[in-house]
Amino acid sequence: MSDKRADSVAFVRETFIPEQPAPSTATGAVKWLQDNLFPTWANGLLTIVSLYVIYLIVTATTPWLVNGLWNTESLAACREVLDGATGACFSVLTERWNQLLFGFKYPPDQYWRPTLAFVLMFVALAPVLFFDLPRKLLIVTGLFPFVSYWLIWGGTIFTPVVALLGFVAGYFVYARFVKGSFAAGFFGGVAAAIVVWLIGGGFIPEGANDTALLQAVPSRDLGGFMLNMMLGITCVSLSVPLGIALALGRQSNLPLIKGMCVVFIEFIRGVPLITLLFVANVMLAYFFPPGSGVDLFLRVVIMITMFSAAYIAEVIRGGLAALPKGQYEAADSLGLDYPQAMRLIILPQALKISIPGIVNIAVGLFKDTTLVSIISLFDIIGMIRGPILASTDWNGVYWELFMFASVLFFVVCYGISQYSQWLERRLATDHR
């Protein structure tokens, strides 16, 4: 009996077998290589070919980079020092860095002004890009365009002050009429701002630039990568709200507003940007009052902003169309009027959906700012193709200059792309 009871007692394990490490082919670098580079024989063959091409590029460019010279005074001096060896002539960058960044006419002793404006730009953009910061910092963002204008262009302080008063007047008009119609409030605010600018310009005393705190710099003297940054930031900042207004106007129930927005969007999207730049250079001045003296930079900003706003309007219209009809019905059920529904419910969701498209247009617009070189604005490409390569000292240097320009554009565009991806993750744009 006792033996039978002992046999019926279940065995209970008191110790466990130690965990064994995973096979080398199921984890670590071997697993990563197998999954990403050699999952199939075809992908493995492509990996080998790609590695071979990379090897050829690295072996060909490494001596050119390692033997590069940074302290010669001309291309002829570079070739004399290299004495037939392969090597880059980076001396053109150390010799002409100021022209590549600021142009060849901006006063050298005033470089601190655009540099300070560039630093202040990050402070001004922080409350917009990272919305966890206190909303009171948006005051800095609102003042930055006027401060940066005065820093870069210099001259009298009355010009940015009049512009600031015009925007304040436009905001109050917008806040007054937006309750009835968003489009009416937006365009009414723009009209009020223009009226204040025109009236306020007459109160700027003659000869104010002669007694200004900062030396006045005409727009023709702006150049280099600074000009690309100014055009890119200004045009993107202006085209986003204008694109929103155009997208909403295209969906308006008012035939006149809808027709105007449709004609504007379709016409601008059907014309190349280079054509609009020629129009800005030659014809746009005729649309302003005689003697107004609207400089070329402002005309280029107007045309590029109109061009990008038309594309952004279509992107945002796609975001509005992607929203379920129930979102509009939910806004109506809450008793919200049109501006409140758009501001609180519809546009936040539509803009989240439209982030990739807006960023794509912003990156393309920033790269397209190099087209201004064809209308005698010396951006970084205009500086390379014009004054630098035209000089006898550096005629023949191409790879070093264009590589430097490509690095600058890559850094800015890559930063925009990474921020957009972070913003998408933060806002959780996927529909779950």
Residue pairs with C-beta under 8 A, 6 or more apart in sequence:
24 30
25 31
25 34
37 43
37 44
37 47
38 44
38 47
63 85
63 86
63 87
64 86
64 87
64 88
65 88
66 87
67 82
67 85
67 86
67 87
67 88
68 87
68 88
68 89
68 90
68 400
69 78
69 81
69 82
69 87
69 88
69 89
69 90
69 91
70 90
70 91
70 93
70 94
71 91
71 94
72 78
72 81
72 89
72 91
73 91
73 95
73 393
74 91
74 392
74 393
74 394
75 89
75 92
75 393
75 394
75 395
75 396
75 397
76 393
77 91
78 87
78 89
78 91
79 89
88 399
88 400
89 397
89 400
90 400
92 388
92 394
92 397
92 400
92 401
93 100
93 400
93 401
93 404
95 393
95 394
96 383
96 388
96 394
98 108
98 111
99 223
99 224
99 383
99 387
99 388
100 224
100 225
100 380
100 383
100 384
100 388
100 401
100 404
100 405
101 224
101 225
101 226
101 380
102 111
102 114
102 223
102 224
102 226
103 221
103 222
103 223
103 224
103 226
103 227
103 378
103 383
104 223
104 378
104 383
104 387
105 220
105 221
105 223
105 378
106 114
106 217
106 221
106 222
106 223
106 224
106 226
107 215
107 217
107 221
110 154
110 214
110 215
110 217
113 151
113 152
113 154
113 214
114 151
114 152
114 226
116 151
117 147
117 148
117 151
117 152
118 226
118 229
120 144
120 147
120 148
120 151
121 144
121 148
121 233
123 140
123 144
124 140
124 141
124 143
124 144
125 141
126 133
126 137
127 133
127 134
127 135
127 137
127 138
127 140
127 141
128 138
128 141
129 419
129 423
143 164
145 237
146 160
146 161
146 163
146 164
147 160
149 159
149 160
149 163
150 157
150 159
150 160
150 214
151 214
152 217
152 222
152 226
152 230
153 159
153 216
153 217
153 219
154 209
154 212
154 214
154 215
154 216
154 217
155 208
155 209
155 212
155 214
155 216
155 217
156 204
156 205
156 208
156 209
156 211
156 212
156 216
157 212
157 213
158 203
158 204
158 205
158 208
159 204
162 196
162 197
162 200
162 201
162 203
162 204
163 197
165 196
165 200
166 192
166 193
166 194
166 195
166 196
166 197
166 200
167 193
169 192
169 193
169 195
169 196
170 189
170 190
170 191
170 192
170 193
170 196
171 189
172 192
173 185
173 188
173 189
173 191
173 192
174 185
174 186
174 188
174 189
175 185
176 185
176 188
177 184
177 185
177 188
177 189
178 184
178 185
178 186
178 339
179 185
179 337
179 339
181 254
181 338
181 339
182 245
182 248
182 338
182 339
182 342
183 245
183 248
183 249
183 252
183 254
183 257
185 339
186 241
186 245
187 245
209 216
218 295
219 295
219 296
219 297
219 298
220 295
220 296
222 230
222 297
222 377
223 377
223 378
223 379
223 382
223 383
224 378
224 379
224 380
224 383
225 379
225 380
225 405
225 408
227 369
227 372
227 377
227 378
227 379
227 380
228 366
228 369
228 370
228 379
228 380
228 409
229 412
231 300
231 301
231 304
231 369
231 372
231 379
232 362
232 365
232 366
232 369
232 412
234 301
234 305
235 301
235 304
235 305
235 308
235 365
235 369
236 308
236 362
236 365
236 366
238 301
238 305
238 309
239 304
239 305
239 306
239 308
239 309
239 312
239 365
240 309
240 312
240 358
242 305
242 306
242 309
242 312
242 313
243 308
243 309
243 310
243 311
243 312
243 313
243 315
243 316
244 312
244 313
244 316
244 347
246 261
246 264
246 265
246 309
246 310
246 313
247 312
247 313
247 314
247 316
247 317
247 320
248 342
249 257
249 258
249 260
249 261
250 258
250 261
250 262
250 265
250 313
250 317
251 258
251 317
251 320
252 258
252 261
261 313
264 306
264 310
265 310
265 313
265 314
268 276
268 306
268 307
268 309
268 310
269 310
269 311
269 314
273 303
273 304
273 307
273 368
273 371
274 371
274 374
276 303
276 304
276 306
276 307
277 300
277 303
277 304
277 371
277 372
277 374
277 375
278 375
279 303
280 296
280 299
280 300
280 302
280 303
280 375
281 296
281 299
281 300
281 375
281 376
284 294
284 299
284 302
284 303
285 294
285 299
288 294
296 375
296 377
297 377
300 372
300 375
300 377
304 365
304 368
304 369
307 365
308 361
308 362
308 365
311 361
312 357
312 358
312 361
315 354
315 357
315 358
315 361
316 350
316 351
316 354
316 358
318 353
318 354
318 357
319 349
319 350
319 351
319 352
319 353
319 354
319 357
320 346
320 350
322 350
322 353
323 346
323 349
323 350
323 353
327 345
327 346
327 349
328 341
328 346
330 345
331 340
331 341
331 344
331 345
331 346
332 341
336 344
336 345
351 358
352 424
352 427
352 429
353 429
355 420
355 423
355 424
355 427
355 429
356 420
356 424
359 416
359 417
359 420
362 416
363 413
363 416
363 417
366 409
366 412
366 413
366 416
367 409
367 413
369 379
370 379
370 380
370 381
372 379
372 382
373 379
373 381
373 382
373 385
373 386
376 382
378 386
378 387
380 405
380 408
381 405
384 401
384 402
384 405
388 394
388 397
388 401
389 395
389 396
389 397
389 398
389 401
